[in-house]
């Protein structure tokens, strides 16, 4: 069977795109490996109508709604390869099965490269975050720590003063020059140069000199990259952003390969559930338009 579209990645962006395509009565195969980026978080915030809801419940409800449409096929599996060309793509899953479609939509998301600080990974998404709009309010204007990881940490520290009293831990990952120091101090940011030994408790930072600082929550600017190598293996162009690598797309969500589209975190910054859903809805409509008017397909 040849589907109209194969959507690779069944998280928020992929499902939002799929909904538009199903409502256009197109046959859609979603292949999803079950690795949502926010699977570590217990609550999703800043998403209109779903504020404070467990992100797993949001995803479960969304999938249930998609499954009401008769032209949907959903496979819980990892994709190992994509080949072919416009109107004739083949997707191979980890179990060796092959699936075929006229269009491909990549909604594979990104992975976060966390600073190598003991105790950080275990608290990621629970008391250590990357997005103040998603998690800042719940800290109730308490003390906020920033674990330095890149020059983006300075921007993060400035912004987070809107949510609490901020301490920036340079932690050997960034050098704070005099103009930057003045700018941060004018925002009320405390700068701590002593290296971090570990994080313990909820959000307690233990320094190598033995001091412990207590925080309502911690933030760090992760570097992101596509969670799957599929886009680059297929030949899709990628580009560098201030927070990492993403698949290059145009305003119509087209990649550099004709017939291949991308949406969500893998194709745009900044990242949040709300923005992923909006971009996914746009991508679904654009994929549908390419099926109606194939002559308009001009890859970026």
Secondary structure, DSSP 4 states (H G I P E B T S, - for coil): -EEEEEEE--SHHHHHHHHHHHHTT--EEEEE-S--GGGG-S-B-S-TT-TTB-HHHHHHHHHHHHTTSTTEEEEE--EEEEEEETTEEEEEETTS-EEEEEEEEE---EEEE----TTTGGGBTTTEES-HHHHSGGGTT-EEEEE--STHHHHHHHHHTTTSEEEEE-TTT----HHHHHHHHHTT-EEE-SPEEEEETTTEEEETTS-EEE-SEEEE--EEEESSSHHHHHT--EEEETTEEEE---TT-B-SSTTEEE-GGGT-SS--HHHHHHHHHHHHHHHHHHHH-GGG----
